[in-house]
């Protein structure tokens, strides 16, 4: 019995080592690059339209969207979200398409964080 206990203890130790080895690749996988989605100011897109875009495509409350819109207006640009590459790319395309369909020159871009 004691021998088996020692063996079991040894196996637990090996499992701990295996878990540590398995943890490292997972943590590296979690570090996939993230991308900031940015809205750029222009002199033509109505502020109300920018607020509507932020609510619709970024799930912001009216108050959050209004604050971000003011940041875009005052600073020329604002980060509106941080996403994986695929989601950021989709959001940019959705915003650009929506703006063009409403004949606004609103620019939305993405850059690596």
Secondary structure per residue as TSV (DSSP state, phi and psi in degrees):
chain	resnum	aa	ss	phi	psi
A	1	X	-	360.0	-45.3
A	2	X	H	-61.2	-39.7
A	3	X	H	-60.7	-44.1
A	4	X	H	-64.8	-37.5
A	5	X	H	-60.4	-42.6
A	6	X	H	-64.0	-38.4
A	7	X	H	-64.8	-44.7
A	8	X	H	-61.1	-41.5
A	9	X	H	-61.8	-42.5
A	10	X	H	-61.5	-41.0
A	11	X	H	-65.4	-40.1
A	12	X	H	-60.6	-41.6
A	13	X	H	-62.0	-43.5
A	14	X	H	-62.0	-40.6
A	15	X	H	-61.9	-40.6
A	16	X	H	-60.1	-43.0
A	17	X	H	-63.9	-44.3
A	18	X	H	-60.8	-41.9
A	19	X	H	-62.8	-40.8
A	20	X	H	-63.4	-42.0
A	21	X	H	-64.3	-42.1
A	22	X	H	-70.0	-28.3
A	23	X	H	-69.1	-37.4
A	24	X	H	-60.9	-50.3
A	25	X	H	-61.7	-36.2
A	26	X	H	-62.8	-43.1
A	27	X	H	-67.4	-33.7
A	28	X	H	-67.3	-37.8
A	29	X	H	-64.8	-34.5
A	30	X	H	-68.5	-16.4
A	31	X	T	-90.4	24.3
A	32	X	-	-55.9	141.2
A	33	X	-	-59.6	141.2
A	34	X	E	-106.4	156.1
A	35	X	E	-127.4	134.5
A	36	X	E	-84.4	135.1
A	37	X	E	-100.6	128.2
A	38	X	E	-120.0	143.0
A	39	X	E	-106.9	137.3
A	40	X	E	-110.0	142.3
A	41	X	-	-73.8	148.2
A	42	X	-	-143.8	170.3
A	43	X	S	-91.8	6.9
A	44	X	S	-122.6	-34.3
A	45	X	S	-69.1	125.0
A	46	X	-	-63.7	144.1
A	47	X	H	-57.9	-38.2
A	48	X	H	-63.1	-34.5
A	49	X	H	-67.7	-41.4
A	50	X	H	-62.2	-43.0
A	51	X	H	-59.9	-45.3
A	52	X	H	-61.8	-40.5
A	53	X	H	-62.0	-45.0
A	54	X	H	-65.2	-38.4
A	55	X	H	-67.8	-47.0
A	56	X	H	-71.1	-46.5
A	57	X	H	-98.9	-15.6
A	58	X	H	-122.5	6.8
A	59	X	-	62.6	27.0
A	60	X	-	-83.0	152.5
A	61	X	-	-71.8	166.9
A	62	X	H	-60.0	-42.0
A	63	X	H	-64.7	-44.1
A	64	X	H	-62.2	-46.2
A	65	X	H	-62.4	-40.0
A	66	X	H	-63.5	-44.2
A	67	X	H	-61.9	-44.3
A	68	X	H	-65.4	-41.7
A	69	X	H	-58.6	-42.0
A	70	X	H	-64.2	-37.6
A	71	X	H	-63.0	-45.3
A	72	X	H	-58.9	-45.7
A	73	X	H	-62.9	-43.9
A	74	X	H	-82.1	-39.5
A	75	X	H	-100.3	-11.8
A	76	X	S	92.5	-16.5
A	77	X	E	-162.0	151.9
A	78	X	E	-151.3	144.7
A	79	X	E	-77.9	127.0
A	80	X	E	-108.6	-3.8
A	81	X	E	171.6	161.8
A	82	X	E	-129.1	126.0
A	83	X	E	-142.1	170.8
A	84	X	E	-64.9	164.3
A	85	X	H	-55.0	-48.9
A	86	X	H	-62.3	-44.0
A	87	X	H	-69.2	-42.1
A	88	X	H	-59.8	-44.9
A	89	X	H	-60.7	-42.2
A	90	X	H	-64.5	-45.0
A	91	X	H	-61.7	-44.8
A	92	X	H	-58.9	-47.2
A	93	X	H	-62.3	-42.7
A	94	X	H	-62.2	-46.0
A	95	X	H	-64.8	-45.6
A	96	X	H	-62.9	-43.3
A	97	X	H	-63.3	-45.7
A	98	X	H	-61.5	-43.6
A	99	X	H	-63.9	-43.9
A	100	X	H	-64.8	-41.4
A	101	X	H	-62.3	-26.2
A	102	X	T	-100.3	11.6
A	103	X	T	57.5	43.2
A	104	X	-	-115.1	143.9
A	105	X	-	-86.0	17.3
A	106	X	-	-51.1	133.2
A	107	X	E	-109.5	134.5
A	108	X	E	-130.7	129.0
A	109	X	E	-133.5	174.5
A	110	X	E	-136.8	149.6
A	111	X	E	-147.0	150.9
A	112	X	E	-62.8	136.5
A	113	X	-	-75.1	360.0
